[in-house]
Amino acid sequence: MTCADWVQFGGVLFLGFAAIAVAIFGPYAGDAFKRRLLAPRLQIKYKNEPPYSHQTKLAFQRVENFPEEFPTYYFRFTIENHGKSLARSCEVLLEEVWTANEQGKYQRVKEFWTTNLTLQGNLYMDINPGRPPVYVAIGHISSPECQKKREQPYSIHTDRFDYYRFIFDFPEGQRLFANIDSRPRGKHLFEVVIVGENFEPIKRYFVLSWSGNWTEDDQQMLQNEAIITLKGSAKELEV
């Protein structure tokens, strides 16, 4: 065979292998491209202002059947789906908690393990594209009177005489004595992960700076005393 014959033979052989590869892997590649193109695209938003953080009333039923109400600040972020398909079985987890020491260095809280946060009261939720934002509460700071009378710590790792705590909004069944339920005044870091059936886990970080100076003045409270900041990645932090 001449050199030209070898070149022609090689070309035919290459085309043959290429045709076989397309026949075998083509459908999978097409499905992967379609999944990527039509995948859900979740966006997490937070600002330290209403409606994300806001003052409301926390009510408790009294013996005489009249509710007892206390002013409370709730801190929530939102999840929106800007993709082309349903985000299935979304679940939000508070994965890790750190607290800054006197030198400002974050240290992981060993008395905490991964716990759910609820999506508007649900542990799991499908999120459609174009639907209104889904709110996820991280926690709240109720008045010192409320914490003293109605929201005493259930965790054995919490100072039972601290009435200025940031209290996590964990589902009722996941509030355990051995797991921390709140954080005292100071600077803290929360790692939140959103997981689901048809998208890669999404990780975000929230930094809480809480002075412990309680006030019913919304502007003073949310601009100076209790501030949460959303961070997109660990690169923005010193952990």
KANORHU-V831514 format. One record per residue. N is the residue number from 1. RES is the residue in one letter. D_FIRST is the distance of its C-alpha to the first C-alpha in whole Angstrom. Layout:
BEGIN
n->[N/N]
res->[RES/RES]
d_first->[D_FIRST/D_FIRST]
END
This chain:
BEGIN
n->[1/2/3/4/5/6/7/8/9/10/11/12/13/14/15/16/17/18/19/20/21/22/23/24/25/26/27/28/29/30/31/32/33/34/35/36/37/38/39/40/41/42/43/44/45/46/47/48/49/50/51/52/53/54/55/56/57/58/59/60/61/62/63/64/65/66/67/68/69/70/71/72/73/74/75/76/77/78/79/80/81/82/83/84/85/86/87/88/89/90/91/92/93/94/95/96/97/98/99/100/101/102/103/104/105/106/107/108/109/110/111/112/113/114/115/116/117/118/119/120/121/122/123/124/125/126/127/128/129/130/131/132/133/134/135/136/137/138/139/140/141/142/143/144/145/146/147/148/149/150/151/152/153/154/155/156/157/158/159/160/161/162/163/164/165/166/167/168/169/170/171/172/173/174/175/176/177/178/179/180/181/182/183/184/185/186/187/188/189/190/191/192/193/194/195/196/197/198/199/200/201/202/203/204/205/206/207/208/209/210/211/212/213/214/215/216/217/218/219/220/221/222/223/224/225/226/227/228/229/230/231/232/233/234/235/236/237/238/239]
res->[M/T/C/A/D/W/V/Q/F/G/G/V/L/F/L/G/F/A/A/I/A/V/A/I/F/G/P/Y/A/G/D/A/F/K/R/R/L/L/A/P/R/L/Q/I/K/Y/K/N/E/P/P/Y/S/H/Q/T/K/L/A/F/Q/R/V/E/N/F/P/E/E/F/P/T/Y/Y/F/R/F/T/I/E/N/H/G/K/S/L/A/R/S/C/E/V/L/L/E/E/V/W/T/A/N/E/Q/G/K/Y/Q/R/V/K/E/F/W/T/T/N/L/T/L/Q/G/N/L/Y/M/D/I/N/P/G/R/P/P/V/Y/V/A/I/G/H/I/S/S/P/E/C/Q/K/K/R/E/Q/P/Y/S/I/H/T/D/R/F/D/Y/Y/R/F/I/F/D/F/P/E/G/Q/R/L/F/A/N/I/D/S/R/P/R/G/K/H/L/F/E/V/V/I/V/G/E/N/F/E/P/I/K/R/Y/F/V/L/S/W/S/G/N/W/T/E/D/D/Q/Q/M/L/Q/N/E/A/I/I/T/L/K/G/S/A/K/E/L/E/V]
d_first->[0/4/7/8/6/7/10/11/10/12/15/15/15/18/20/20/22/24/25/26/28/30/31/32/33/34/38/39/38/39/43/43/43/45/47/47/48/51/52/56/57/60/62/65/68/71/74/77/79/80/79/76/79/83/86/88/90/89/92/93/96/99/102/104/101/100/97/97/95/94/92/88/85/82/78/75/72/70/66/65/62/60/57/55/56/59/59/60/62/63/65/67/67/69/67/69/72/73/76/77/79/82/79/77/74/73/73/72/75/74/76/74/71/69/71/71/72/73/71/74/76/73/71/67/67/64/64/63/62/64/67/70/70/70/73/72/75/75/79/82/85/88/92/93/96/93/92/95/96/93/90/91/88/86/84/85/84/85/89/91/93/91/92/89/86/83/82/79/78/77/77/80/78/77/80/80/83/80/78/79/81/81/81/84/85/82/78/76/72/71/67/67/63/63/60/59/57/54/54/54/57/59/61/64/67/70/73/77/79/83/86/88/90/91/92/93/92/88/87/89/87/83/83/85/86/83/79/76/73/69/66/63/61/62/61/64/67/68/68]
END
